[in-house]
């Protein structure tokens, strides 16, 4: 039995290869591969498939790492809306995307937008952790820093 280009094992191997390219510093090649993976996963499994959402998150992370901030933000914003709808606001991937979007906004020179995103992250984290949890105190500290910066 052979595996086609949209077989989960094939897609997993291609994801690993794209990640390896990124770790080796070949951001252009990795970004190209992740864009292709997003298209192929969407066609094979649908836009709401967890694998498709994960590929979009990988693409957004990589674009941010490559300092393509506006492109990363343009991937993150609709991804976050889809994750909230499909996975829920408190899912680990949704929380990661919200944190990534805040970081991207800050790096792009939008501390107010970053603070607003962190406020939404804090609201979600408050349903998961005690008020004294390290993650919550860290987000509160970051919000205070951003409010002073803007």
PyMOL commands that set and color helices and strands:
alter all, ss='L'
color gray80, all
select helices_A, chain A and resi 8-23+27-45+50-65+69-86+92-107+111-126+134-149
alter helices_A, ss='H'
color red, helices_A
deselect
rebuild
show_as cartoon
